[in-house]
Amino acid sequence: MIRIEGLHKTFGDRPVLRGIDLRCEAGSTTVILGGSGAGKSVLMKHVVGLLAPDAGSIDVDGVRIADCDRVQLAELRARMGMVFQQSALFDSMSVFDNVAFPIIEAAREKIEPDALAERVHTALELFDLRGIDDLLPSELSGGMRKRVGLARAIIRQPKILLYDEPTTGLDPVTTRQVDEMILTARRELGVTSLVISHDIGSSFRIADQVAFLHEGQILVSGTASEVQACDIPELREFLASWRKEV
């Protein structure tokens, strides 16, 4: 579903991505795990076509990003849903209008009000959100905002979900709730998920594949168990504080 080969990106004289190779299978969840400044966000921006690589290639759902014109890139992005770090809900809009927004903004997708309401409620109910249509984001807990953000991300039935640090700033209970919603999306919708995170415990709970990104290179990738068993010094240092906690 997502294939990255030999990806390089440099800003000025600072190399940020240095030969990234990664394959994300259809219907799986891949977590890009790494600390601040590792290159995670830059990698994600390449996947959605916001940045062009200096070298290498990215294929998403059989389409080579570098070969897309603006129309083709827009069509490809329509197959993706994005869950932002701070949920990125519109403060002045109700929960219903926030979730409905991607459909309303898609000029080519005409939908009757009743059909729109059904799709919004189906998306909300998937994540146990009922009876909150008229609430504003300010009236929601952090976990509920995350779930509303995910409901909005799936409203157009994407094939791929991208998560930008989904558990940042959340307490342990809410973090586990967000982990469960990511697992629910994969299980119920069959989506391919790509998650960037520095949350080690969360990453190991949700991932089919974990790729450890360090200074612009993927040093190891595999299952949670395989990554935890790896003896690469940089990874062992990264995992040390988490292992003390557990």
C-alpha positions, 0 to 999 in steps of 0.5 A: 500500500505504501512503498518508500525506497531510497528516500533522501531529503536535505534542507540547506546543508542539513540532511534530514532523511538519509536513504529511507526504505519502508514498506507498509502492507495493506490493512496493517498499522506501521508506526514510525518511532523516534525522538524529536528531530529524527525526521518523522514529520518530514517523512510523513509530509513526503507521503502526502506529497507536501514535500518532494524528495531529493532522491528516492521514490514513494508509491502510495496505493500504486501511484508514484507521488513524484509523477502526480500533477495537482489534480492527481495528487488531490485524487490520491489525498482523497483516499487518505484520512489525517488525524492531527496531533491536536485534533485540529477541530474547528472551534466555532463549529459543532461536532456534527459540522466538524465531522461533516466538513470533508464531505461538504468541502468535496465539491464533486461529492453531492449528498442529501442532508439525510444521507449526510447525517447518516454517514456522520452518525455512523462515523461517530458511533464507530468510536462510541460517540453518541448524542454530542452533535451540537457540542463544540470542541471546547466542551469535549475532553481531550480523548473525545476530541481525538475520537471526533478527529478520527471520525472526521478522518474516516468520513470519506471512507479512506483507504489510508489513515495517517496519524501525527503523534496521536497520543502526545500530551494525553494521560495514560488512561486517555492514551489507551483509549486512543490506542483502542480507537486506532485498533478499531479503525483497522479492525472495522474499516480495514484501513492501512495506517501509518503513525508517527510517534515517540510514545514507545508503549503506545507504539508497541500496543498498536503496531503490526510493524515498528520502524525506529527512525534515528537521525534520518535513518531507519535503523531497524523495523519489525514486530514489537517483539523483534524491535524490543529484542534488537541490540542496536545501541541507539535503540537500546538507549531510546527504550531505556527510560520506557523499560524502567517505567514498565 
